Amino acid sequence: MNAGEELISIIVPVYNAGNYIEETIHMVEKQTYRTWELILVDDHSADDSRKIIENYLDRREKEQRDKDSEAGEIRLITKDENEGAARARNTGIDAAKGRYIAFLDADDIWMTDKLEKELAFLKEKEAAFVCTAYEFGDERALGTGKIVHVPEILTYKKALSRTVIFTTTVMLDTAKTGKELIHMPVVKSEDTALWWKLLKNGFDAYGLDEVLAIYRRPVRSLSSNKLEAVRRIWYLYRVQEGLSFWYSAYHFVFWAYRAARRRM
């Protein structure tokens, strides 16, 4: 790690990610910002994810043993039972040593300068909560040309009618938020629920409108199930946020319109 740089803790929940996880680790190792730790939380995967990670770490240790390496630390945390992405991320947050938290899903892609540019942006804005633009990718994570832009600033009220914040693009400053507040609620669409919680507590989200991530979208992924997405957003409005029926319906109309446009 480079002297003088502040540590970024990268949290990756791992569940049946054997097809992607080695690429994900390698991608983090190629980041231009070198002062990071990668926390992989295996959520009791049923595939060979854990074995792949362990083998990778063994090879990495042997390769670096005789080198004067500045590589970041990689830690594997294993769970005895499957508890879901929210609890996996929360486990990673609790284990994090860094001031800054960056979320990354095991099948998504970062540009090599993602951490460097985003941390610089966060400091420039003196923000606690930032995100970036991203591009939809296919099953091979090749960009499709569909880009989701982010506003310069996003408040709680504005966020209710648009889900533009993508987990893999978020960076948080725990010196400002604390760790307890950034624990993800254990609900479906836990990431959106967290963003709303942060925004409601006065931490506006600042958007760096540059594509620094690719959102891999397998054909039958949960996020592409439109009916399920409708159910989840309505639950967040009515139950998680406690909004009235009509106020929920008002925001839902705008949410649905923007969601449809984003996928066109």
C-alpha positions as CSV (number, residue, x, y, z in Angstrom):
1,M,0.0,0.0,0.0
2,N,1.1,3.5,-0.7
3,A,2.1,5.7,2.2
4,G,-0.2,8.7,2.7
5,E,-3.1,7.2,0.9
6,E,-6.3,6.4,2.8
7,L,-7.7,2.9,2.8
8,I,-10.7,2.0,0.8
9,S,-12.5,-1.2,1.9
10,I,-14.2,-3.0,-1.0
11,I,-17.2,-5.2,0.1
12,V,-18.1,-8.1,-2.2
13,P,-21.0,-10.5,-1.3
14,V,-20.3,-13.8,-3.0
15,Y,-23.0,-16.3,-3.7
16,N,-22.6,-18.9,-6.4
17,A,-20.3,-16.6,-8.3
18,G,-17.8,-19.2,-9.4
19,N,-18.1,-18.1,-13.1
20,Y,-17.0,-14.5,-12.2
21,I,-15.2,-14.2,-8.9
22,E,-11.6,-14.8,-10.2
23,E,-12.1,-12.1,-12.8
24,T,-13.5,-9.8,-10.1
25,I,-10.5,-10.2,-7.8
26,H,-8.1,-9.6,-10.7
27,M,-10.1,-6.5,-11.7
28,V,-9.7,-5.0,-8.2
29,E,-5.9,-5.8,-8.3
30,K,-5.6,-3.7,-11.5
31,Q,-7.1,-0.6,-9.9
32,T,-4.9,2.5,-10.3
33,Y,-5.6,3.4,-6.7
34,R,-3.5,1.0,-4.7
35,T,-4.5,1.5,-1.1
36,W,-7.4,-0.9,-0.7
37,E,-8.6,-4.0,1.0
38,L,-10.9,-6.5,-0.7
39,I,-13.4,-8.3,1.6
40,L,-15.1,-11.2,0.0
41,V,-18.0,-12.5,2.0
42,D,-19.0,-16.0,0.8
43,D,-22.7,-16.4,1.7
44,H,-22.5,-20.2,1.9
45,S,-22.3,-20.7,-1.9
46,A,-23.5,-24.0,-3.3
47,D,-21.0,-23.9,-6.1
48,D,-17.2,-23.8,-6.1
49,S,-16.9,-20.0,-5.3
50,R,-15.2,-20.6,-2.0
51,K,-12.7,-23.1,-3.5
52,I,-11.9,-20.8,-6.4
53,I,-11.2,-17.9,-4.0
54,E,-9.0,-20.0,-1.7
55,N,-7.0,-21.3,-4.6
56,Y,-6.6,-17.8,-5.9
57,L,-5.4,-16.5,-2.6
58,D,-2.9,-19.4,-2.2
59,R,-1.4,-18.6,-5.6
60,R,-1.3,-14.9,-4.8
61,E,0.5,-15.5,-1.6
62,K,3.2,-17.7,-3.3
63,E,3.7,-15.2,-6.1
64,Q,4.1,-12.3,-3.7
65,R,6.2,-14.0,-1.0
66,D,9.5,-13.0,-2.5
67,K,8.3,-9.7,-3.9
68,D,8.3,-6.2,-2.5
69,S,4.7,-5.8,-3.3
70,E,2.3,-2.9,-2.7
71,A,-0.8,-5.1,-3.4
72,G,-3.8,-4.6,-1.3
73,E,-5.0,-7.1,1.3
74,I,-7.7,-9.7,0.3
75,R,-9.7,-11.4,3.0
76,L,-12.2,-14.2,2.7
77,I,-15.1,-14.4,5.2
78,T,-17.2,-17.5,5.0
79,K,-20.7,-17.9,6.4
80,D,-22.1,-21.2,7.8
81,E,-25.5,-20.6,6.2
82,N,-27.0,-18.5,3.4
83,E,-28.3,-15.2,4.8
84,G,-28.7,-13.0,1.8
85,A,-26.8,-10.1,0.2
86,A,-27.8,-7.5,2.8
87,R,-26.4,-9.5,5.8
88,A,-23.3,-10.5,3.7
89,R,-22.6,-6.8,3.0
90,N,-23.2,-5.9,6.6
91,T,-20.7,-8.6,7.7
92,G,-18.2,-7.0,5.3
93,I,-18.9,-3.5,6.7
94,D,-18.3,-4.7,10.2
95,A,-15.0,-6.2,9.2
96,A,-13.8,-3.2,7.2
97,K,-10.7,-1.4,8.3
98,G,-10.9,1.5,5.9
99,R,-12.5,4.9,6.3
100,Y,-14.1,4.6,2.8
101,I,-16.5,1.8,1.8
102,A,-17.0,0.8,-1.8
103,F,-19.5,-1.8,-2.8
104,L,-18.9,-4.2,-5.7
105,D,-21.1,-7.1,-6.8
106,A,-19.2,-10.2,-7.9
107,D,-20.4,-10.2,-11.5
108,D,-20.0,-6.5,-12.2
109,I,-17.1,-4.6,-13.8
110,W,-15.1,-1.5,-12.7
111,M,-13.0,0.6,-14.9
112,T,-9.4,0.5,-13.8
113,D,-9.4,4.1,-12.5
114,K,-12.8,3.8,-10.8
115,L,-11.5,4.0,-7.2
116,E,-9.0,6.8,-8.0
117,K,-11.6,9.0,-9.7
118,E,-14.4,8.4,-7.3
119,L,-12.4,9.1,-4.2
120,A,-11.0,12.3,-5.7
121,F,-14.6,13.3,-6.5
122,L,-15.8,12.5,-3.0
123,K,-13.1,14.7,-1.5
124,E,-13.7,17.5,-4.0
125,K,-17.4,17.6,-3.0
126,E,-16.6,17.0,0.7
127,A,-19.4,14.4,0.5
128,A,-20.2,11.4,2.5
129,F,-22.1,9.6,-0.3
130,V,-21.2,9.5,-4.0
131,C,-22.1,7.3,-7.0
132,T,-21.2,7.3,-10.7
133,A,-22.8,6.7,-14.1
134,Y,-22.8,3.1,-15.4
135,E,-23.4,1.2,-18.6
136,F,-25.6,-1.9,-19.0
137,G,-23.6,-5.0,-20.1
138,D,-24.6,-8.3,-21.6
139,E,-23.8,-11.7,-20.0
140,R,-20.1,-11.3,-20.9
141,A,-20.1,-7.8,-19.4
142,L,-19.7,-6.2,-22.8
143,G,-21.2,-2.7,-22.9
144,T,-24.5,-2.4,-24.7
145,G,-24.4,1.3,-25.2
146,K,-27.2,1.9,-22.7
147,I,-25.9,4.3,-20.1
148,V,-27.5,5.4,-16.9
149,H,-26.5,9.0,-16.1
150,V,-26.6,10.3,-12.5
151,P,-27.7,13.8,-11.4
152,E,-25.2,16.2,-9.9
153,I,-27.0,15.8,-6.6
154,L,-29.8,13.6,-5.4
155,T,-32.0,14.2,-2.4
156,Y,-34.4,11.9,-0.6
157,K,-37.5,13.3,-2.3
158,K,-36.0,13.1,-5.8
159,A,-34.7,9.6,-5.2
160,L,-38.1,8.2,-4.4
161,S,-39.1,8.5,-8.1
162,R,-35.9,7.3,-9.7
163,T,-33.6,4.3,-8.9
164,V,-30.4,5.6,-10.6
165,I,-28.0,4.7,-7.9
166,F,-26.3,1.4,-8.7
167,T,-24.6,-0.4,-5.8
168,T,-21.4,-1.2,-7.7
169,T,-20.9,2.6,-8.2
170,V,-21.3,3.7,-4.6
171,M,-18.6,5.0,-2.2
172,L,-19.2,6.1,1.3
173,D,-17.2,8.0,3.9
174,T,-17.7,6.4,7.3
175,A,-16.0,9.2,9.1
176,K,-19.1,11.2,8.3
177,T,-21.8,8.5,8.3
178,G,-20.5,6.2,10.9
179,K,-20.8,2.4,10.3
180,E,-24.2,1.7,11.9
181,L,-26.1,3.9,9.5
182,I,-24.7,2.2,6.4
183,H,-25.9,-1.3,7.4
184,M,-28.3,-2.4,4.7
185,P,-31.9,-3.1,5.8
186,V,-32.7,-6.8,5.5
187,V,-35.4,-6.4,2.8
188,K,-35.7,-7.0,-0.9
189,S,-34.0,-4.1,-2.8
190,E,-31.8,-3.6,0.3
191,D,-29.5,-1.3,-1.6
192,T,-32.2,1.1,-2.5
193,A,-33.5,1.0,1.0
194,L,-30.1,2.0,2.3
195,W,-29.7,4.9,-0.2
196,W,-33.1,6.2,1.0
197,K,-32.0,5.8,4.6
198,L,-28.8,7.8,4.0
199,L,-30.6,10.5,2.1
200,K,-33.4,10.8,4.7
201,N,-30.6,11.3,7.3
202,G,-29.3,14.3,5.4
203,F,-26.5,12.8,3.4
204,D,-27.3,13.9,-0.2
205,A,-25.8,11.7,-2.9
206,Y,-23.4,13.4,-5.3
207,G,-23.2,12.0,-8.8
208,L,-20.0,11.7,-10.9
209,D,-21.6,11.5,-14.3
210,E,-18.9,9.4,-15.9
211,V,-19.2,5.7,-16.7
212,L,-16.9,3.9,-14.3
213,A,-18.8,0.6,-14.0
214,I,-20.6,-2.0,-16.1
215,Y,-23.7,-3.7,-14.8
216,R,-23.7,-7.3,-16.1
217,R,-27.3,-8.3,-16.8
218,P,-27.9,-12.0,-17.3
219,V,-31.1,-12.6,-19.3
220,R,-33.0,-14.1,-16.3
221,S,-31.5,-12.1,-13.5
222,L,-33.7,-10.9,-10.6
223,S,-33.2,-7.3,-11.6
224,S,-34.6,-7.9,-15.1
225,N,-37.8,-9.4,-13.7
226,K,-40.1,-6.4,-14.1
227,L,-43.0,-7.7,-12.1
228,E,-40.7,-8.5,-9.1
229,A,-39.2,-5.0,-9.4
230,V,-42.6,-3.5,-9.2
231,R,-43.5,-5.5,-6.1
232,R,-40.2,-4.6,-4.4
233,I,-40.5,-0.8,-5.1
234,W,-44.1,-0.8,-3.9
235,Y,-43.1,-2.6,-0.7
236,L,-40.3,0.0,0.0
237,Y,-42.8,2.8,-0.5
238,R,-45.6,1.4,1.7
239,V,-43.8,-0.7,4.3
240,Q,-40.1,0.4,4.5
241,E,-40.8,4.1,4.2
242,G,-44.3,4.1,5.5
243,L,-45.6,6.4,2.7
244,S,-49.3,6.9,2.1
245,F,-51.0,5.0,-0.7
246,W,-51.4,8.2,-2.9
247,Y,-47.9,9.5,-2.2
248,S,-46.6,6.1,-3.0
249,A,-48.6,6.0,-6.2
250,Y,-47.4,9.5,-7.2
251,H,-43.7,8.5,-7.0
252,F,-44.4,5.1,-8.5
253,V,-45.7,6.6,-11.7
254,F,-42.5,8.6,-12.2
255,W,-40.4,5.6,-11.1
256,A,-42.1,3.3,-13.7
257,Y,-41.7,5.9,-16.5
258,R,-37.9,6.3,-15.8
259,A,-37.3,2.6,-15.3
260,A,-38.9,1.9,-18.7
261,R,-36.9,4.6,-20.4
262,R,-33.7,3.3,-18.9
263,R,-34.2,-0.1,-20.4
264,M,-35.2,1.1,-23.9
